[in-house]
Amino acid sequence: RWYIRTSRNINYRSFEPIMLLVTNFETPQAQHWAVWALCNLTTMYPAKYCPLVEKERGLIVLREVVQDSRPYETIHLLAHKVIELCRRYKESPEEVEEAAKKYHPNPDGAGDVAV
């Protein structure tokens, strides 16, 4: 199970490798992981990763995923969540950052959405 609100000790300076997987429609499992990773990182660390997603054209790529009929529903939902979170962050960064800080992840993922 992959929990969205899982803390990570990873420091991405670029999403280029992940974006390549996001556009990999032939391997839905890899695409699923890549979109999940973006969702996880923007949910847990919006101040760092929402601007990076936008800077690296990630929102454009994610909108293409949402509009494409090939990905299954969970991929569409995760992509939409990243788009919406980055939109909210751009409008009200303090609010989104405060919401991320309030969450204290449970080691077993209780109360989180598993995908």
C-alpha positions in Angstrom: 0.0 0.0 0.0 1.1 3.5 -0.9 0.0 6.1 1.6 -0.2 9.7 0.3 0.8 11.2 3.7 4.0 9.4 4.2 7.1 11.4 5.1 10.1 10.9 2.9 13.8 11.5 3.4 14.3 12.3 -0.3 15.4 15.6 -1.8 14.4 16.0 -5.4 16.0 18.9 -7.3 14.3 17.9 -10.5 11.2 15.9 -11.4 12.5 15.1 -14.9 12.9 11.3 -14.2 9.5 11.1 -12.6 7.9 13.1 -15.4 9.2 10.6 -17.9 7.3 7.9 -16.0 4.1 10.1 -15.8 4.0 10.1 -19.6 4.6 6.3 -19.8 1.1 5.2 -20.9 2.3 1.8 -21.9 3.3 0.8 -18.3 0.4 1.9 -16.1 2.1 0.6 -12.9 5.1 2.9 -13.5 2.8 5.8 -14.4 0.8 5.1 -11.2 3.9 5.2 -9.0 5.1 8.5 -10.7 1.8 10.3 -10.2 1.6 8.9 -6.6 5.1 10.2 -5.9 4.2 13.7 -7.1 1.0 13.6 -5.1 2.9 12.5 -2.0 5.6 15.1 -2.3 3.3 18.0 -3.0 0.9 17.0 -0.2 3.7 16.6 2.4 6.1 19.4 1.2 4.0 21.9 -0.8 6.3 24.8 -0.4 9.2 22.9 -2.0 7.5 20.8 -4.6 4.4 22.7 -5.9 6.7 25.3 -7.4 8.9 22.6 -8.8 6.0 20.8 -10.5 4.9 24.1 -12.1 8.4 25.1 -13.1 9.1 21.8 -14.8 5.8 21.8 -16.8 4.4 19.1 -14.6 0.9 20.7 -14.5 0.7 20.6 -18.2 1.8 16.9 -18.3 -0.7 16.0 -15.5 -3.6 17.8 -17.3 -2.7 15.6 -20.3 -2.9 12.5 -18.1 -6.3 13.6 -16.7 -7.7 14.2 -20.2 -6.3 10.9 -21.6 -8.6 7.8 -21.5 -5.8 5.3 -21.1 -4.8 5.7 -17.4 -7.1 4.0 -14.9 -9.2 5.9 -12.4 -6.7 6.1 -9.5 -4.1 7.7 -11.8 -6.6 10.3 -12.9 -7.6 11.0 -9.3 -4.0 11.4 -8.1 -3.1 13.6 -11.1 -6.1 15.8 -10.4 -5.2 16.0 -6.7 -1.7 17.3 -7.6 -3.2 19.9 -10.0 -5.7 21.1 -7.4 -3.1 21.2 -4.6 -0.7 23.3 -6.7 -3.5 25.6 -7.7 -4.5 26.1 -4.1 -0.8 26.6 -3.1 -0.4 29.3 -5.8 -3.5 31.1 -4.5 -2.8 30.7 -0.8 0.6 29.2 0.0 0.4 29.8 3.8 -2.9 28.0 4.1 -1.7 24.9 2.1 1.7 24.9 4.0 -0.1 25.1 7.4 -2.4 22.2 6.4 0.7 20.1 5.6 2.3 20.9 8.9 -0.8 19.9 10.9 -0.7 16.4 9.6 1.2 14.0 11.8 1.6 10.8 9.9 0.8 7.5 11.6 3.5 4.9 11.0 0.8 2.4 9.9 -0.9 5.0 7.6 -4.1 4.9 9.6 -6.5 7.5 8.5 -4.7 8.0 5.2 -5.8 7.1 1.7 -3.9 4.1 0.3 -3.6 3.8 -3.4 
